[in-house]
């Protein structure tokens, strides 16, 4: 709860940095991951539809917060292990990203199209903050701007310990994808 309050305060501060800056918010960002070595295997896949994001259309700054307990698995036991044994979601309830879209300019929002950008910033998860850089696809269609990003994360880089019993089934780099839609 404390981290949600801090993040909300940061979001309010972020959105008031420029009095005339246009900011957009959404609460239904979609984040998916499948850590299985064999990507056709969906045993350990999970998704959240509750990512909260803020986008400053003037300067391309973006912030994203995902509550760990919103990830849903096909198996309730896996979900419990994810939250209690791996991510320690009571202690570290959220993952977050704060960064900037590189190659972005506001005129992109005024015409339909697909734009390839990059993003750089910081990801905080499981109490660890690390730099992040990735490619982002922006699709503008009418009054909707959709940002999509595919990237990989290593559990060890965030001090997430995976038991040897399941480690052999999992990829060293977990592929993730995020889709965030903003109504303009």
TALINWO-V137901 format. One record per pair of residues at least 24 apart in sequence whose ideal C-beta (glycine too) atoms are under 10 Angstrom apart, sorted by the first residue. I is the first residue (numbers start at 0). J is the second residue. D is the distance in Angstrom with one decimal. If there is no record, write none. Layout:
i & j & d
I & J & D
I & J & D
This chain:
i & j & d
0 & 92 & 7.9
1 & 92 & 8.9
2 & 64 & 8.6
2 & 66 & 9.4
2 & 90 & 10.0
2 & 91 & 8.1
2 & 92 & 5.8
2 & 93 & 5.4
2 & 95 & 8.5
2 & 123 & 9.4
3 & 51 & 9.3
3 & 64 & 7.8
3 & 66 & 7.8
3 & 92 & 7.2
3 & 93 & 7.0
5 & 93 & 9.6
5 & 95 & 10.0
6 & 51 & 8.1
6 & 53 & 10.0
6 & 62 & 8.1
6 & 63 & 10.0
6 & 64 & 5.1
6 & 93 & 6.8
6 & 95 & 6.5
6 & 97 & 9.6
6 & 123 & 9.8
7 & 51 & 9.0
7 & 64 & 8.8
9 & 53 & 9.3
9 & 62 & 7.2
9 & 64 & 9.2
9 & 95 & 9.0
9 & 97 & 7.9
10 & 51 & 7.9
10 & 52 & 9.4
10 & 53 & 5.3
10 & 62 & 6.2
10 & 64 & 8.0
10 & 97 & 9.8
11 & 53 & 9.5
13 & 53 & 6.1
13 & 55 & 7.2
13 & 60 & 7.0
13 & 61 & 9.5
13 & 62 & 6.0
13 & 97 & 8.1
14 & 53 & 6.3
14 & 54 & 10.0
14 & 55 & 7.5
14 & 60 & 9.9
14 & 62 & 9.4
16 & 55 & 7.8
16 & 57 & 9.7
16 & 58 & 8.9
16 & 60 & 8.4
17 & 55 & 7.6
17 & 57 & 6.4
17 & 58 & 7.8
17 & 60 & 9.9
19 & 57 & 7.9
20 & 55 & 5.4
20 & 56 & 7.7
20 & 57 & 4.6
20 & 58 & 7.2
20 & 60 & 8.9
21 & 54 & 9.0
21 & 55 & 7.3
21 & 56 & 4.5
21 & 57 & 6.0
21 & 105 & 8.2
21 & 108 & 9.0
21 & 183 & 8.7
22 & 53 & 5.8
22 & 54 & 6.7
22 & 55 & 5.2
22 & 56 & 7.2
22 & 57 & 8.5
22 & 60 & 8.9
22 & 62 & 9.9
22 & 181 & 9.6
23 & 52 & 8.4
23 & 53 & 7.3
23 & 54 & 4.8
23 & 55 & 8.3
23 & 56 & 6.5
23 & 61 & 9.7
23 & 108 & 9.4
23 & 144 & 7.5
23 & 179 & 9.9
23 & 180 & 9.7
23 & 181 & 4.1
23 & 182 & 7.1
23 & 183 & 6.6
24 & 51 & 7.5
24 & 52 & 7.0
24 & 53 & 5.2
24 & 54 & 7.7
24 & 62 & 9.7
24 & 181 & 7.7
24 & 182 & 9.4
25 & 50 & 7.9
25 & 51 & 7.2
25 & 52 & 5.3
25 & 53 & 8.3
25 & 54 & 8.2
25 & 63 & 9.6
25 & 144 & 9.9
25 & 146 & 10.0
25 & 179 & 6.3
25 & 180 & 6.2
25 & 181 & 5.5
25 & 182 & 7.5
26 & 50 & 7.9
26 & 51 & 5.0
26 & 52 & 8.2
26 & 64 & 9.7
27 & 51 & 8.6
27 & 52 & 9.2
27 & 178 & 9.8
27 & 179 & 8.7
27 & 180 & 7.4
28 & 52 & 5.0
28 & 63 & 6.3
28 & 64 & 8.8
28 & 65 & 7.2
28 & 146 & 9.0
28 & 177 & 6.6
28 & 178 & 7.1
28 & 179 & 4.3
28 & 180 & 7.8
28 & 181 & 9.6
29 & 65 & 9.9
29 & 147 & 9.4
29 & 176 & 8.2
29 & 177 & 7.0
29 & 178 & 4.5
29 & 179 & 7.5
29 & 180 & 8.4
30 & 63 & 8.4
30 & 65 & 5.5
30 & 69 & 8.8
30 & 70 & 7.8
30 & 94 & 8.4
30 & 148 & 9.6
30 & 175 & 6.7
30 & 176 & 7.4
30 & 177 & 4.9
30 & 178 & 8.0
30 & 179 & 8.8
31 & 70 & 9.2
31 & 149 & 9.6
31 & 174 & 8.9
31 & 175 & 6.8
31 & 176 & 5.1
31 & 177 & 7.8
31 & 178 & 8.2
32 & 70 & 8.0
32 & 151 & 9.5
32 & 152 & 8.1
32 & 173 & 5.5
32 & 174 & 6.7
32 & 175 & 4.4
32 & 176 & 7.7
32 & 177 & 9.6
33 & 169 & 9.8
33 & 170 & 8.5
33 & 173 & 7.6
33 & 174 & 6.2
33 & 175 & 8.5
33 & 176 & 9.1
34 & 152 & 9.3
34 & 154 & 8.0
34 & 161 & 8.6
34 & 165 & 9.1
34 & 168 & 8.4
34 & 169 & 4.6
34 & 170 & 5.8
34 & 171 & 9.6
34 & 172 & 9.0
34 & 173 & 4.2
34 & 174 & 7.9
34 & 175 & 9.1
35 & 168 & 6.5
35 & 169 & 6.6
35 & 170 & 6.7
35 & 173 & 9.1
35 & 174 & 9.5
36 & 167 & 8.2
36 & 168 & 6.3
36 & 169 & 6.3
36 & 170 & 5.0
36 & 171 & 8.7
37 & 168 & 8.4
37 & 170 & 8.8
38 & 170 & 8.1
38 & 174 & 7.2
40 & 168 & 8.0
41 & 72 & 9.8
41 & 73 & 6.7
42 & 72 & 9.1
42 & 73 & 7.5
42 & 74 & 7.7
42 & 77 & 7.8
42 & 165 & 9.5
42 & 168 & 7.5
42 & 169 & 9.9
43 & 72 & 7.4
43 & 73 & 8.7
43 & 74 & 8.6
43 & 77 & 6.4
43 & 80 & 9.8
43 & 81 & 8.6
43 & 165 & 7.7
43 & 168 & 7.4
43 & 169 & 6.9
43 & 170 & 9.8
43 & 173 & 9.2
44 & 70 & 9.8
44 & 71 & 9.8
44 & 72 & 7.3
44 & 73 & 7.0
44 & 77 & 9.4
45 & 69 & 9.6
45 & 70 & 4.3
45 & 71 & 6.2
45 & 72 & 4.7
45 & 73 & 8.2
45 & 74 & 9.7
45 & 77 & 7.8
45 & 78 & 7.3
45 & 81 & 6.9
46 & 70 & 6.7
46 & 71 & 6.2
46 & 72 & 8.8
46 & 176 & 9.3
47 & 71 & 7.1
47 & 94 & 9.5
47 & 177 & 9.6
48 & 178 & 9.8
50 & 94 & 9.1
50 & 95 & 9.7
50 & 96 & 9.4
50 & 177 & 7.0
50 & 178 & 9.0
50 & 179 & 6.6
51 & 93 & 9.3
51 & 95 & 9.4
51 & 179 & 9.6
52 & 96 & 8.7
52 & 146 & 8.3
52 & 177 & 9.0
52 & 179 & 4.9
52 & 180 & 9.1
52 & 181 & 7.5
53 & 97 & 9.5
53 & 181 & 9.2
54 & 100 & 8.4
54 & 103 & 9.8
54 & 108 & 9.9
54 & 144 & 7.7
54 & 146 & 7.7
54 & 179 & 7.9
54 & 181 & 5.5
54 & 183 & 9.8
55 & 99 & 9.1
55 & 100 & 9.6
55 & 105 & 9.9
56 & 100 & 10.0
56 & 103 & 8.8
56 & 104 & 9.9
56 & 105 & 5.7
56 & 107 & 9.2
56 & 108 & 6.0
56 & 144 & 8.2
56 & 181 & 8.5
56 & 183 & 7.9
57 & 104 & 9.9
57 & 105 & 6.3
58 & 99 & 7.3
58 & 100 & 8.9
58 & 103 & 8.5
58 & 104 & 9.9
58 & 105 & 8.7
59 & 98 & 9.1
59 & 99 & 5.4
59 & 100 & 3.8
59 & 101 & 7.6
59 & 102 & 8.5
59 & 103 & 3.8
59 & 104 & 7.9
59 & 105 & 8.3
59 & 107 & 9.5
59 & 116 & 8.2
59 & 118 & 8.7
59 & 137 & 10.0
60 & 97 & 7.9
60 & 98 & 7.4
60 & 99 & 5.3
60 & 100 & 7.8
60 & 103 & 9.6
60 & 120 & 8.7
61 & 96 & 7.5
61 & 97 & 7.6
61 & 98 & 6.1
61 & 99 & 7.1
61 & 100 & 6.3
61 & 103 & 9.4
61 & 118 & 7.2
61 & 120 & 7.7
61 & 135 & 9.0
61 & 146 & 7.6
61 & 179 & 8.1
61 & 181 & 9.7
62 & 95 & 7.1
62 & 96 & 6.9
62 & 97 & 4.7
62 & 98 & 8.0
62 & 120 & 8.6
63 & 93 & 9.9
63 & 94 & 8.4
63 & 95 & 6.4
63 & 96 & 4.4
63 & 97 & 7.8
63 & 98 & 8.9
63 & 120 & 9.4
63 & 122 & 9.1
63 & 146 & 9.5
63 & 148 & 9.8
63 & 177 & 7.3
63 & 179 & 6.9
64 & 92 & 9.8
64 & 93 & 5.4
64 & 94 & 7.6
64 & 95 & 4.8
64 & 96 & 8.2
64 & 97 & 9.3
64 & 123 & 9.5
65 & 92 & 9.9
65 & 93 & 6.4
65 & 94 & 4.9
65 & 95 & 7.3
65 & 96 & 8.5
65 & 124 & 8.9
65 & 177 & 8.5
66 & 92 & 6.0
66 & 93 & 5.5
66 & 94 & 8.4
67 & 91 & 7.0
67 & 92 & 5.9
67 & 93 & 6.5
67 & 94 & 6.5
67 & 124 & 8.4
67 & 125 & 8.7
68 & 92 & 7.0
68 & 93 & 9.4
69 & 93 & 9.6
70 & 94 & 9.7
77 & 165 & 9.4
80 & 162 & 9.0
80 & 165 & 8.7
81 & 159 & 10.0
84 & 159 & 9.8
84 & 160 & 8.6
84 & 161 & 9.4
84 & 162 & 7.7
85 & 125 & 8.5
85 & 154 & 7.6
85 & 159 & 5.6
85 & 160 & 7.3
85 & 161 & 6.8
85 & 162 & 8.7
85 & 165 & 9.5
86 & 124 & 7.8
86 & 125 & 6.0
86 & 154 & 9.5
86 & 157 & 8.9
86 & 159 & 6.6
87 & 125 & 6.9
87 & 126 & 8.4
87 & 158 & 9.7
87 & 159 & 8.7
88 & 125 & 9.3
90 & 125 & 8.6
90 & 126 & 7.5
91 & 123 & 8.8
91 & 124 & 7.1
91 & 125 & 5.0
91 & 126 & 5.3
91 & 127 & 9.0
91 & 157 & 9.2
91 & 158 & 9.8
91 & 159 & 9.7
93 & 123 & 8.0
93 & 124 & 8.2
94 & 122 & 6.9
94 & 123 & 6.8
94 & 124 & 4.0
94 & 125 & 7.9
94 & 152 & 9.5
94 & 157 & 8.8
95 & 120 & 9.8
95 & 121 & 8.4
95 & 122 & 7.2
95 & 123 & 4.9
95 & 124 & 7.7
95 & 128 & 8.9
96 & 120 & 6.0
96 & 121 & 7.1
96 & 122 & 5.1
96 & 123 & 7.8
96 & 124 & 9.2
96 & 131 & 6.5
96 & 133 & 9.7
96 & 148 & 9.3
96 & 177 & 8.5
97 & 121 & 5.8
97 & 122 & 8.6
97 & 123 & 8.1
97 & 128 & 9.5
97 & 131 & 9.4
98 & 122 & 8.6
98 & 130 & 9.2
98 & 131 & 6.6
98 & 132 & 8.6
98 & 133 & 9.3
98 & 135 & 9.8
100 & 135 & 6.3
100 & 137 & 7.7
100 & 146 & 7.9
101 & 132 & 8.8
101 & 134 & 10.0
101 & 135 & 8.7
102 & 135 & 8.9
102 & 137 & 9.4
103 & 135 & 8.6
103 & 137 & 7.3
103 & 146 & 9.8
107 & 137 & 6.4
107 & 139 & 6.3
107 & 144 & 8.2
108 & 137 & 8.7
108 & 139 & 5.9
108 & 142 & 9.4
108 & 144 & 5.9
108 & 181 & 9.2
108 & 183 & 6.1
109 & 139 & 8.1
109 & 183 & 9.3
110 & 139 & 6.8
111 & 138 & 8.5
111 & 139 & 5.5
111 & 140 & 5.5
111 & 141 & 6.9
111 & 143 & 9.8
112 & 137 & 8.4
112 & 138 & 7.7
112 & 139 & 5.7
112 & 140 & 8.7
113 & 137 & 7.1
113 & 138 & 5.1
113 & 139 & 7.9
113 & 140 & 9.4
113 & 145 & 9.6
113 & 147 & 9.9
114 & 138 & 7.9
114 & 139 & 7.5
114 & 144 & 9.7
114 & 146 & 9.8
116 & 146 & 8.4
116 & 148 & 9.4
117 & 148 & 9.6
118 & 146 & 8.5
118 & 148 & 6.7
118 & 150 & 9.3
122 & 150 & 9.3
122 & 152 & 7.7
122 & 156 & 9.5
122 & 157 & 8.3
123 & 157 & 8.9
124 & 152 & 7.9
124 & 154 & 9.6
124 & 156 & 9.2
124 & 157 & 4.9
124 & 158 & 9.3
124 & 159 & 8.0
125 & 154 & 8.6
125 & 156 & 9.6
125 & 157 & 4.4
125 & 158 & 5.8
125 & 159 & 5.4
125 & 160 & 9.9
126 & 157 & 8.0
126 & 158 & 7.0
127 & 156 & 7.2
127 & 157 & 4.6
127 & 158 & 5.6
127 & 159 & 8.7
128 & 157 & 9.3
129 & 153 & 9.6
129 & 156 & 6.0
129 & 157 & 7.2
133 & 175 & 9.7
133 & 177 & 9.3
135 & 177 & 9.1
135 & 179 & 9.6
136 & 178 & 9.6
138 & 178 & 9.8
138 & 180 & 9.3
139 & 181 & 10.0
139 & 183 & 8.3
140 & 180 & 9.9
141 & 182 & 9.6
141 & 183 & 8.3
142 & 181 & 9.3
142 & 182 & 6.0
142 & 183 & 4.7
143 & 180 & 5.9
143 & 181 & 7.2
143 & 182 & 6.1
143 & 183 & 6.9
144 & 179 & 8.9
144 & 180 & 7.3
144 & 181 & 4.8
144 & 182 & 8.3
144 & 183 & 5.9
145 & 178 & 6.5
145 & 179 & 7.2
145 & 180 & 4.8
145 & 181 & 7.7
146 & 177 & 7.8
146 & 178 & 7.4
146 & 179 & 4.7
146 & 180 & 7.9
146 & 181 & 7.7
147 & 176 & 7.1
147 & 177 & 7.1
147 & 178 & 5.0
147 & 179 & 7.9
147 & 180 & 9.6
148 & 175 & 8.4
148 & 176 & 7.0
148 & 177 & 5.0
148 & 178 & 8.1
148 & 179 & 8.3
149 & 174 & 6.9
149 & 175 & 7.3
149 & 176 & 4.7
149 & 177 & 8.1
149 & 178 & 9.8
150 & 174 & 7.7
150 & 175 & 5.8
150 & 176 & 7.9
150 & 177 & 8.0
151 & 175 & 6.9
